[in-house]
Amino acid sequence: MKQPQNAFKSAIKAGKSQLGIWNSIAEPTVIEALAGAGFDWVLIDAEHTPLSDADVMRALQVIAAYPETSAIVRPVANDTAVIKRLLDIGAQTLLVPYVETRAEAQAAVDAMHYGPRGLRGYAGLTRSSRYGQVEGYGTGASDPLCLLLQVETAKGIENLDAIAGVEGVDGVFIGPADLAASMGHPGNTGHPDVVGAVEHAIARLKELGMPAGFLSLDDAQNARCIELGTTFTAVGVDMALLLSGLKNLRARF
């Protein structure tokens, strides 16, 4: 068996815009509906949800039935052991949260790779190797892996060039919610200072040739960020879409 490829990684490397949707509801039928909705990628959020590793693996299996849609997993933390388990269950693309320094970026890179390049513990009979059936897995395991780092604080923005400059980083995602909180505007991602910091970061990443990502529930803000140069942009969250639909339905009656 050949090593499964990563269409998302190839697309952002080529500069092709990838539209995404955020999954926060830990239920396979919801994930299946998202995967079949025509988006380029679905983010499985294991940071701010009660998803277990087993839940994440089921989500990956569901999304695998839709080859036009890529799965991205956000772990709970930038932790070598956490990242190892997600890679072992078959995650190819990770969005590692709350990266503020070059050292933290390097730690995430190290966690993605087997030795001698990194610190990932080796296991040959996992879903990532198709239970030992992938030819040359030991030497080719890193090839399809894609590491996205989430920069979401004022400190992270200050260190953006250093973070983006770490070899092995494939993309940088600007998280507006925690950025707003770190700047003294919790819950207000539309504050002019926050918007300015987001737009500056996206423009700078474009100058550096580093794919930039973003998520907002504001259509106008998403359109603006895509215009500025985001390569992977999430334009909705399942729970928010559910609540919006419920409120609109109730209002109509």
MIKOL-949198 format. One line per field, with one value per residue (C-alpha): residue number from 1; residue in three letters; x, z, y. Coordinates in steps of 0.05 Angstrom, whole numbers. Each point is the difference from the previous one (the first is absolute). Example, Ala and Ser with C-alpha at 12.3 -4.5 7.8 and 13.67 -1.06 7.14 Angstrom:
2
pos	1;2 .
code	ALA;SER .
x	246;27 .
z	156;-13 .
y	-90;69 .
END
This chain:
253
pos	1;2;3;4;5;6;7;8;9;10;11;12;13;14;15;16;17;18;19;20;21;22;23;24;25;26;27;28;29;30;31;32;33;34;35;36;37;38;39;40;41;42;43;44;45;46;47;48;49;50;51;52;53;54;55;56;57;58;59;60;61;62;63;64;65;66;67;68;69;70;71;72;73;74;75;76;77;78;79;80;81;82;83;84;85;86;87;88;89;90;91;92;93;94;95;96;97;98;99;100;101;102;103;104;105;106;107;108;109;110;111;112;113;114;115;116;117;118;119;120;121;122;123;124;125;126;127;128;129;130;131;132;133;134;135;136;137;138;139;140;141;142;143;144;145;146;147;148;149;150;151;152;153;154;155;156;157;158;159;160;161;162;163;164;165;166;167;168;169;170;171;172;173;174;175;176;177;178;179;180;181;182;183;184;185;186;187;188;189;190;191;192;193;194;195;196;197;198;199;200;201;202;203;204;205;206;207;208;209;210;211;212;213;214;215;216;217;218;219;220;221;222;223;224;225;226;227;228;229;230;231;232;233;234;235;236;237;238;239;240;241;242;243;244;245;246;247;248;249;250;251;252;253 .
code	MET;LYS;GLN;PRO;GLN;ASN;ALA;PHE;LYS;SER;ALA;ILE;LYS;ALA;GLY;LYS;SER;GLN;LEU;GLY;ILE;TRP;ASN;SER;ILE;ALA;GLU;PRO;THR;VAL;ILE;GLU;ALA;LEU;ALA;GLY;ALA;GLY;PHE;ASP;TRP;VAL;LEU;ILE;ASP;ALA;GLU;HIS;THR;PRO;LEU;SER;ASP;ALA;ASP;VAL;MET;ARG;ALA;LEU;GLN;VAL;ILE;ALA;ALA;TYR;PRO;GLU;THR;SER;ALA;ILE;VAL;ARG;PRO;VAL;ALA;ASN;ASP;THR;ALA;VAL;ILE;LYS;ARG;LEU;LEU;ASP;ILE;GLY;ALA;GLN;THR;LEU;LEU;VAL;PRO;TYR;VAL;GLU;THR;ARG;ALA;GLU;ALA;GLN;ALA;ALA;VAL;ASP;ALA;MET;HIS;TYR;GLY;PRO;ARG;GLY;LEU;ARG;GLY;TYR;ALA;GLY;LEU;THR;ARG;SER;SER;ARG;TYR;GLY;GLN;VAL;GLU;GLY;TYR;GLY;THR;GLY;ALA;SER;ASP;PRO;LEU;CYS;LEU;LEU;LEU;GLN;VAL;GLU;THR;ALA;LYS;GLY;ILE;GLU;ASN;LEU;ASP;ALA;ILE;ALA;GLY;VAL;GLU;GLY;VAL;ASP;GLY;VAL;PHE;ILE;GLY;PRO;ALA;ASP;LEU;ALA;ALA;SER;MET;GLY;HIS;PRO;GLY;ASN;THR;GLY;HIS;PRO;ASP;VAL;VAL;GLY;ALA;VAL;GLU;HIS;ALA;ILE;ALA;ARG;LEU;LYS;GLU;LEU;GLY;MET;PRO;ALA;GLY;PHE;LEU;SER;LEU;ASP;ASP;ALA;GLN;ASN;ALA;ARG;CYS;ILE;GLU;LEU;GLY;THR;THR;PHE;THR;ALA;VAL;GLY;VAL;ASP;MET;ALA;LEU;LEU;LEU;SER;GLY;LEU;LYS;ASN;LEU;ARG;ALA;ARG;PHE .
x	0;25;5;-66;12;-23;-40;-7;75;11;-54;25;72;-24;-36;-70;-54;-31;-68;-15;-54;9;-25;-15;-58;27;-49;17;-63;15;72;-25;-47;57;47;-51;-17;53;52;74;13;-34;34;-11;6;29;21;-65;-45;-5;25;44;53;-50;-50;53;17;-74;-3;61;-31;-65;35;43;-62;0;67;-13;-1;62;-1;39;4;12;31;-14;72;69;22;44;-41;-66;27;29;-68;-36;52;-4;-75;10;-3;42;-12;3;-18;41;-30;31;69;35;75;50;17;-73;-4;63;-30;-61;44;41;-64;-20;60;35;73;51;-39;-49;-28;-61;-2;2;-56;-9;-69;-44;-54;52;39;-65;20;67;-22;29;64;61;-40;59;37;-60;-47;15;-12;-76;-1;-20;13;-41;14;-52;26;-53;32;34;65;-9;-11;64;37;-35;62;39;-58;-12;75;5;14;-57;-56;-49;-49;-18;-71;-19;-50;-41;-36;60;37;-56;3;75;-6;-50;-63;-30;-59;11;35;-27;39;42;65;-15;-21;63;44;-35;7;73;16;-33;36;66;-9;-15;65;37;-31;-33;-72;-47;-65;-58;-69;-57;-76;-1;-8;28;62;12;-6;48;52;-6;12;62;27;-24;11;-43;-61;-55;-66;-46;-7;-52;-28;-6;-36;-48;-16;-9;-48;-39;-6;-21;-52;-29;-2;-39;-55 .
z	0;-18;51;-1;-26;29;-49;48;9;-75;-12;50;-23;-70;26;-15;45;45;31;66;51;75;36;74;7;17;-40;-62;-39;9;-23;-60;-19;4;-40;-56;-3;-51;43;-12;73;66;65;55;64;58;38;20;-3;40;-59;20;-44;-18;-21;-43;-33;-16;-30;-43;-24;-18;-38;-37;-39;-33;-37;-23;72;46;75;47;74;54;62;70;8;-31;35;-28;29;-23;-70;-3;14;-52;-53;18;-11;-69;4;-56;13;69;22;64;45;40;-30;24;-11;-48;53;4;-75;-1;53;-44;-59;41;23;-72;-21;18;19;-16;-25;57;64;-23;30;-52;-9;-62;9;4;-45;-27;-31;-18;53;-30;-72;-27;-39;28;55;47;-48;-34;59;3;-74;2;68;3;61;9;60;33;19;44;49;-4;19;-56;-50;24;-13;-66;-44;46;5;-75;-12;35;-51;-1;11;-59;19;53;23;33;56;13;64;46;-36;19;72;4;-26;54;-42;20;-43;-48;-62;-38;41;-47;35;-7;-72;-14;32;-39;-66;14;16;-63;-43;33;-10;-73;-5;33;-49;58;-10;47;31;36;29;11;3;-34;-76;-14;42;-33;-69;21;25;-63;-39;42;-15;47;-32;47;28;44;-12;50;63;3;68;-22;-63;40;49;-56;-36;63;17;-70;-2;68;-22;-63;41 .
y	0;69;57;40;69;67;40;59;6;-2;53;51;-11;17;62;-26;29;-53;14;-34;-15;-11;-62;7;-49;-69;-41;-41;18;74;-11;-40;57;50;-44;-7;74;18;35;-13;-17;-15;19;-51;40;-40;62;32;-61;-65;-42;-59;-31;-54;54;32;-66;-12;69;-13;-65;35;56;-51;-21;69;4;72;23;1;-8;45;-14;52;-34;24;25;5;-64;-55;-57;29;12;-70;-32;42;-17;-74;-1;29;75;29;75;31;70;9;54;57;5;63;-10;-31;-53;-21;-4;-43;-46;-11;-17;-48;-36;-12;-42;-64;1;23;60;4;-30;-39;-69;-54;-51;-42;-31;62;29;50;-58;-35;-51;-14;-5;66;-14;36;32;10;45;32;12;75;13;11;34;73;44;63;45;44;68;32;49;67;-34;-50;57;33;-64;-15;2;-46;-50;-1;-8;-68;-54;-50;50;-5;55;51;11;65;-11;63;-18;-11;55;48;-24;8;71;18;-8;-67;-20;59;-26;59;51;43;-18;-75;7;39;-53;-56;36;18;-73;-26;50;-16;-75;12;40;-59;-49;-37;-25;37;-24;32;-13;48;-3;68;-8;68;-12;-67;32;54;-50;-42;64;14;-69;-54;-68;-43;35;-30;37;-34;-43;-56;21;72;-21;-44;56;51;-46;-13;74;18;-55;20;73;-17;-32 .
END
